[in-house]
């Protein structure tokens, strides 16, 4: 059996096929094939629209991306993706998603956090970046920075919760009480990370930072957001560890304290966060996966990087999330999850960072994880062959 060890997490932030979710339809008489194909595609869209909690991170660090209006139309008409997270308050994107019903999480860039620590500052930012686009653009959440604790910037850390409080109050004053306020964290906030039952927030940050932040989330009914990356916990020479990260069959890992057996690293990482929250008395606060993903191309020394593994991780993750199974410590809980990322972004600094995308900039899929109405294209392709 695998053993728990101190797995690494993502340290930088710049911004064979998985089985299908549905089986192919059986052979039918020629006169009914087209109708059945159309019905099947409609059912796919309706089923995913009602059950999916899968979104994407829409990054823009590339010089060849399609216009936001094209992206919005593509996601709305060709995919089952019903939520995006952007890494700034890009007005072109916010304007493009008006009328699509696709929900948007807007990020306050880290450098702007201190200016939002007062209500007037928060009101000014909202008036410029959010209020003009409501309600046509469905902004459901504001992410105050990204992995601020990992920056070790004392000014940002000191202002993160005041900025969250100010934005929440400013939204209330503007009568937009349904817009949540949160901030994503890397798993470096935990020490130790494994086994899950032993996980705690880092000493010095637990009661000083995370207890009041979790209290804010409880009071405002907003989620605690985390960025788990099983990819960074693999040992490329250990096939069982890779399978464990990919949701593939493996020997599993047992937490000796709880006697819970883990068959995938994602569940172990999420339960580690839950354990840390529970130790502070905030296990009832909702969890959202702000980022997770797997690169399809990387440097030669980066083990586990391949198109097949990227497709397998994201495809199995989606099935796992949508199964409603939850985790050993959180049975039945479904986490809103944003895959990193929508596109391959060619202006990022490393090969692997440039290749996390589900789609190429020309909107063709890098691989198919089964949640796209691009399945529709596959069905009509089969129909032509019939």
C-alpha positions in Angstrom: 0.0 0.0 0.0 1.1 3.5 -0.7 2.3 5.6 2.3 1.4 9.2 3.1 4.3 11.6 2.8 4.7 15.3 2.6 3.6 16.0 -0.9 4.5 19.2 -2.6 2.0 21.7 -4.0 2.0 24.1 -6.9 4.8 26.6 -6.4 4.3 29.1 -9.2 1.3 30.9 -10.5 1.6 32.9 -13.7 -0.9 33.4 -15.4 -5.2 6.5 -23.2 -8.7 8.2 -23.3 -10.9 8.4 -20.3 -14.1 6.3 -20.5 -17.0 8.4 -21.7 -19.6 9.6 -19.2 -22.3 8.2 -21.5 -22.1 5.1 -23.7 -22.4 5.4 -27.4 -25.9 4.8 -28.7 -26.9 1.5 -30.1 -27.4 1.0 -33.8 -30.8 2.1 -34.9 -32.8 2.2 -38.1 -31.7 4.9 -40.5 -35.0 6.8 -40.3 -34.7 7.4 -36.6 -31.0 8.0 -36.2 -30.9 11.8 -36.8 -33.8 12.4 -34.4 -32.2 10.2 -31.7 -28.9 12.0 -32.1 -30.5 15.3 -31.6 -32.4 14.1 -28.6 -29.3 12.6 -27.1 -27.4 15.9 -27.5 -30.2 17.8 -25.9 -30.3 15.3 -23.0 -26.5 15.7 -22.5 -26.9 19.5 -22.3 -29.8 19.3 -19.9 -28.3 16.7 -17.7 -25.0 18.5 -17.4 -26.7 21.9 -16.9 -28.5 20.5 -13.9 -25.8 18.5 -12.3 -22.4 19.8 -13.2 -20.3 21.9 -10.8 -17.4 22.2 -13.2 -16.0 25.5 -14.4 -12.8 26.7 -15.9 -10.1 29.2 -15.2 -10.1 31.6 -18.1 -6.5 32.9 -18.2 -5.3 35.4 -20.9 -1.5 35.1 -20.8 -1.3 34.4 -24.5 -0.9 36.5 -27.7 -3.2 34.4 -29.9 -6.4 33.9 -28.0 -9.8 34.5 -29.6 -11.8 37.6 -28.7 -13.8 37.3 -25.4 -17.1 37.5 -27.4 -16.1 34.4 -29.4 -15.1 32.6 -26.2 -18.4 33.4 -24.6 -20.4 32.2 -27.6 -18.3 29.0 -27.8 -18.7 28.1 -24.1 -22.4 28.8 -24.2 -23.3 27.0 -27.4 -20.7 24.2 -27.6 -19.8 23.2 -24.0 -21.6 22.4 -20.8 -19.3 24.8 -18.9 -21.6 27.1 -16.9 -19.0 29.1 -14.8 -15.6 30.7 -15.3 -13.0 32.3 -13.1 -10.9 35.1 -14.5 -7.7 36.5 -13.0 -8.5 40.2 -13.1 -11.5 42.4 -13.7 -11.2 42.3 -17.5 -14.0 44.6 -18.8 -14.0 43.0 -22.3 -14.6 39.6 -20.7 -17.3 40.8 -18.4 -19.0 42.6 -21.2 -18.7 39.5 -23.5 -20.4 37.2 -21.0 -23.5 39.4 -20.6 -26.6 37.5 -21.3 -25.0 34.1 -21.4 -26.1 33.0 -17.9 -22.5 31.7 -17.4 -21.5 32.7 -13.9 -18.2 34.6 -13.5 -15.8 34.8 -10.6 -13.8 38.0 -10.8 -10.3 38.3 -9.2 -8.9 41.4 -7.5 -5.2 41.4 -8.5 -2.9 41.0 -5.5 -1.4 44.5 -5.9 -4.8 46.1 -5.6 -5.7 44.5 -2.3 -4.5 47.2 0.1 -6.6 49.9 -1.7 -9.7 47.8 -1.0 -9.2 47.5 2.7 -11.6 50.5 3.4 -15.3 50.7 2.4 -14.7 53.8 0.1 -11.9 51.9 -1.6 -14.0 48.9 -2.1 -16.9 51.0 -3.4 -14.7 52.7 -5.9 -13.4 49.3 -7.2 -16.9 47.9 -7.4 -18.2 51.0 -9.2 -15.5 50.7 -11.8 -15.3 46.9 -12.3 -18.4 45.1 -11.2 -21.6 47.2 -10.9 -21.7 48.4 -14.5 -21.9 44.8 -15.7 -24.7 43.6 -13.3 -27.1 42.0 -13.7 -26.6 41.1 -17.4 -23.3 39.5 -16.5 -23.8 37.0 -13.7 -20.9 37.8 -11.3 -21.4 35.4 -8.5 -18.1 35.8 -6.6 -15.2 38.1 -6.1 -11.8 36.5 -5.4 -9.7 38.8 -3.4 -6.2 38.0 -4.7 -4.7 34.6 -5.4 -2.6 32.6 -3.0 -1.9 35.7 -1.0 -0.4 33.8 2.0 2.1 32.1 -0.3 3.4 35.5 -1.4 4.8 36.1 2.2 4.0 39.8 1.5 3.2 41.2 5.0 1.2 44.1 3.6 -1.0 41.9 1.4 -1.5 39.4 4.2 -2.5 42.1 6.7 -5.0 43.6 4.2 -6.6 40.4 2.8 -9.4 40.0 5.4 -10.1 43.8 5.7 -10.4 43.9 1.9 -12.8 41.0 1.9 -14.9 42.6 4.7 -15.0 45.9 2.9 -16.0 44.4 -0.4 -18.8 42.4 1.3 -20.1 45.6 3.1 -19.8 47.6 -0.1 -21.8 45.0 -2.0 -24.5 45.0 0.7 -24.7 48.8 0.5 -25.2 48.5 -3.3 -27.9 45.8 -2.8 -25.9 43.0 -4.4 -26.0 40.6 -1.5 -25.8 37.5 -3.6 -22.2 38.2 -4.8 -19.8 36.2 -2.6 -16.4 37.3 -1.5 -13.5 34.9 -1.0 -9.8 34.2 -1.7 -8.0 31.1 -3.0 -5.2 29.4 -1.1 -2.5 26.9 -2.1 -2.1 23.9 0.1 1.0 25.3 1.5 -1.3 26.8 4.2 -1.3 23.3 5.8 1.4 21.8 7.9 1.5 18.9 7.8 -0.5 18.0 4.7 -0.6 14.3 5.4 -2.1 12.2 6.6 -5.4 14.0 6.2 -6.5 13.7 9.8 -3.2 15.3 11.0 -3.5 18.4 8.8 -3.6 21.8 10.4 -3.1 25.4 9.3 0.4 26.6 9.7 1.3 27.6 13.2 1.0 31.4 13.6 -1.5 31.6 10.8 -4.1 29.3 12.3 -5.7 31.5 14.9 -4.4 34.8 13.7 -5.4 34.5 10.0 -7.6 31.5 9.3 -9.9 31.5 12.3 -11.2 35.1 11.6 -11.2 34.4 7.8 -13.3 31.3 8.3 -15.6 33.2 10.7 -16.1 35.7 7.8 -17.0 32.9 5.5 -19.5 31.4 8.0 -21.1 34.8 8.6 -21.3 35.7 4.9 -22.2 32.2 3.7 -19.2 32.3 1.3 -16.8 29.4 0.5 -13.2 28.7 1.6 -11.3 28.4 -1.7 -8.3 26.1 -2.3 -6.0 25.1 -5.1 -5.2 21.4 -4.9 -2.8 20.0 -7.5 -2.2 16.2 -7.2 0.2 16.6 -10.1 2.7 18.1 -7.8 2.5 15.2 -5.3 3.5 12.4 -7.7 6.7 10.5 -7.8 7.1 9.8 -11.5 9.1 6.6 -10.9 6.4 5.2 -8.7 3.5 4.1 -11.0 1.2 3.5 -8.0 1.6 7.1 -6.9 0.8 8.3 -10.4 -2.3 6.1 -10.5 -3.3 7.4 -7.1 -3.1 11.0 -8.4 -5.0 10.1 -11.6 -8.0 8.4 -9.9 -6.8 5.1 -11.5 -6.8 1.7 -9.7 -4.1 1.6 -7.1 -3.3 0.1 -3.7 -4.6 3.1 -1.8 -3.4 4.8 1.3 -4.8 4.3 4.8 -5.0 7.1 7.4 -4.1 5.2 10.6 -5.9 7.7 12.8 -9.3 7.5 11.1 -8.8 4.1 9.4 -10.1 5.8 6.3 -8.7 4.4 3.0 -7.9 6.9 0.3 -7.9 5.8 -3.3 -7.1 9.1 -4.9 -4.9 12.1 -3.9 -7.5 14.7 -4.6 -9.7 13.3 -1.8 -6.8 13.2 0.6 -5.9 16.8 -0.1 -9.5 18.0 0.3 -9.8 16.1 3.6 -6.6 17.6 4.8 -8.2 21.1 4.3 -11.3 19.9 6.0 -9.4 18.5 9.0 -7.6 21.9 9.4 -10.9 23.7 9.3 -12.5 21.3 11.8 -9.7 21.8 14.3 -10.7 25.5 14.4 -14.4 24.7 14.6 -15.4 25.6 11.0 -16.0 22.3 9.3 -19.4 23.6 8.2 -17.9 26.2 5.8 -18.3 25.3 2.2 -15.2 24.4 0.1 -14.6 25.4 -3.5 -11.8 24.1 -5.7 -10.6 27.3 -7.3 -7.9 25.6 -9.4 -6.8 22.1 -10.2 -5.4 20.6 -13.4 -2.6 18.6 -15.1 -0.3 19.7 -17.9 -0.3 17.8 -21.2 3.2 18.9 -22.2 6.3 19.7 -20.1 10.0 19.6 -19.8 11.8 16.2 -20.2 12.6 16.1 -16.5 8.9 16.5 -15.5 7.5 13.1 -14.8 3.9 12.3 -15.3 3.3 14.9 -18.0 1.5 13.6 -21.0 -1.7 14.2 -23.0 -3.0 10.9 -21.8 -2.4 11.7 -18.1 -3.9 15.2 -18.5 -7.0 13.8 -20.1 -7.2 11.0 -17.5 -6.9 13.4 -14.5 -9.4 16.0 -15.6 -11.8 13.4 -17.0 -11.8 11.3 -13.8 -11.9 14.4 -11.7 -15.1 15.6 -13.4 -16.7 12.2 -13.0 -15.7 12.1 -9.4 -17.0 15.5 -8.6 -20.3 14.9 -10.4 -20.8 11.5 -8.8 -21.7 13.2 -5.5 -19.7 10.6 -3.7 -17.7 13.2 -1.8 -14.6 12.2 0.2 -14.0 9.8 3.2 -14.4 12.7 5.7 -17.0 14.6 3.7 -19.3 11.9 2.2 -21.9 13.2 -0.1 -20.3 16.7 -0.5 -19.9 18.1 -4.0 -17.3 20.8 -4.6 -17.7 23.5 -7.1 -14.5 23.0 -9.1 -12.7 25.1 -11.6 -10.2 23.3 -13.9 -7.0 25.1 -14.8 -7.3 26.1 -17.5 -9.5 26.9 -20.5 -6.7 27.6 -22.9 -3.0 26.8 -23.4 -1.3 30.1 -22.8 1.9 30.6 -24.7 3.2 33.6 -22.7 3.7 31.7 -19.5 7.3 31.1 -18.4 7.6 27.3 -18.4 6.6 24.6 -20.9 4.2 22.9 -18.5 2.6 26.1 -17.4 1.9 26.9 -21.1 0.1 23.5 -21.5 -2.6 23.2 -18.9 -5.4 24.1 -21.3 -8.4 22.1 -22.3 -8.5 23.9 -25.6 -6.1 25.4 -28.1 -6.5 29.1 -28.9 -8.3 28.0 -32.1 -11.0 26.4 -29.9 -10.2 22.9 -30.9 -9.9 20.5 -27.9 -6.4 19.5 -26.6 -8.2 16.3 -25.5 -11.8 15.5 -24.6 -12.8 15.1 -21.0 -16.4 14.4 -21.8 -18.3 17.5 -20.5 -18.4 19.4 -23.8 -21.2 19.5 -26.2 -18.3 18.9 -28.6 -19.7 15.4 -27.9 -22.4 16.6 -30.2 -19.9 16.9 -33.0 -18.7 13.4 -32.3 -22.2 12.0 -32.6 -22.9 13.7 -35.9 -19.5 12.5 -37.1 -20.7 9.0 -36.3 -24.0 9.6 -38.0 -22.2 10.5 -41.2 -20.3 7.3 -41.1 -23.5 5.3 -40.6 
